[in-house]
Amino acid sequence: MLERDFLLALHLTPGIGRVREQRVIAAIESERVPRFYPWSRFDFAYALREDESKLAFIELFDDYQKTVSMVEESLVIGEEQEPFITYFDQSYPPLLRESFQPPLILFYRGDLRALDLPLLSVVGTRNCTQYGLDAMRHLLPEVIEKGVGVVSGLAKGIDVMAHQTTFSAGGVAIGVVAAGLKHAYPYENRFMQEEVSQRGLLLSEYPGELLANRGHFPERNRIIAGLSAATLVVEARKKSGSLITANLALQNNRDVLAVPGSILSLESEGCNTLIEAGALPACSPSAIMRAVKLIN
């Protein structure tokens, strides 16, 4: 079994989760565990920092062995695996590797060369106004024409409009979704999701058949924030998922830009609050290009 297939089995094991995956990454990077797979019970416990004598660990180890066997069997009978990259692959984006809780595995559809571009994450409200759409159409095309890829979450509103604007400007879109790649969420965005997979790159932390659930969205947001040199918030209410993404970007020491708006607009309240707190006002394409390090 190759290392990457073993890492896939770990990722698919019920109960591993993000925190344990970070322990696995740390154990492998520090060479505290052997670089051959699958691991013994001792190696598994050591990497996960678990007590071997506890029932919870025993059940987790049993699940791990079953998942390793399942992946090995699929390899023997030649079942086609969904394409994926691991944290240790050369194609894994360096900025994401440096971010908060980088995913151990990313499933993908499309062209991985999109990850080599300077990237800008664009997030915002699902209930975008005409002002938000006009602001994107004013700000993004010049940035996209300079070779910046646009990352977003394929949600309603700003996300989808960011991808449409990207394609209109002849650019490359990267969509990060909160379900397996065999599903589209929301369903009405299925055609855009397919277009992103064909003309750009579609990414997910989740295996193909897994449906989206509420907990997946903040997990997806950390990937959106981690992929890019800067995050642009176009419109957002004071309490919104877009602000979660912006805060994650700040935790990663990345630039956050916000489109200033009317003090009377609820959809601009979050952006104005970000600017008050120190985010960069996005008033021109050059402000964005400075944030993604295209110009000084």
C-alpha positions, 0 to 999 in steps of 0.5 A, a space after each residue: 500500500 502506497 503512503 498516499 493510499 494509507 493516508 486516504 484510508 486514515 482520512 476515511 476512518 470514522 472518528 479520526 476528524 480534523 484534530 487527529 489528522 493534525 496529529 498524524 501530520 505532525 507525527 509524520 513530519 517529525 518522523 516519530 512514526 515509521 514511513 511504512 504503512 499500515 501502522 501497527 497498533 502502537 504506531 497508530 496510538 503514538 501518532 494520534 496521542 491516544 491511550 491504547 488501553 481505552 475502549 474508545 481507542 480500541 474501537 477507533 483502531 478497529 475502524 481504522 483496520 477495516 478502512 485500510 482493508 477496504 482501500 487495499 481491496 479496492 486497489 486489488 480489484 482495480 476500482 477507480 478511486 476519486 482523484 485526490 492529493 495529500 498534504 505530503 504531495 508536491 502538488 499540495 498548495 504551499 499556502 494551504 499547508 501553512 494554514 490553520 488545520 490544513 486538510 490531510 486529503 483533498 478530493 478534486 476534479 479539474 486542473 491542479 495547475 490552478 493551484 499554482 496561480 496567485 489566488 484571491 478568495 471572494 466571499 459574501 452574502 447569499 442575498 447580494 444586492 445590485 451594489 455588490 454585483 456592480 462592485 465585483 464587476 468593477 473590481 475583479 476583471 482587471 485582477 483576473 486578467 493579470 492572472 489571479 485565480 478566484 476561490 469561492 464556495 459555490 454558494 448562492 449570491 456572491 460566490 456564484 457571481 464571483 465565478 461567473 465574473 471570473 469566467 467572463 474575464 477569461 480567468 480560472 475559478 476554484 470552487 471549494 464545496 461542503 459535500 462530496 464531489 458527486 453532489 451539488 449544494 445548493 442543487 440549483 448551482 449544479 451547472 456552475 459546479 460542473 463548469 468550474 470542474 471543467 474550466 477550473 478546479 473543484 475541491 472537497 475534503 469529503 468523499 464523493 457520496 457524502 452529503 453536505 451538513 451544517 458542520 461542513 461549512 465552517 470546515 470548508 471556509 478554513 480551506 477557502 481562507 487557507 488557499 489564498 494570499 488574500 480574502 475579499 469580502 464583497 457584502 456581508 451581514 454582521 453575523 455571517 459565514 463570510 466573516 468566519 472566513 475573513 477571521 480565519 484568513 486573519 488567523 493565517 496572517 493573510 490580508 483581508 479586504 472588504 468592499 465599503 458600503 452604505 452605513 444604512 445597508 444591512 448587507 454592508 454592515 459586516 464589511 464596514 465592521 471589518 474595515 473599522 477593525 483594520 481590514 483593507 478597503 477594497 476601492 480599486 483593483 490595484 488594492 486587491 493586486 497589492 494584497 495578492 502581491 502582484 504589485 507593491 
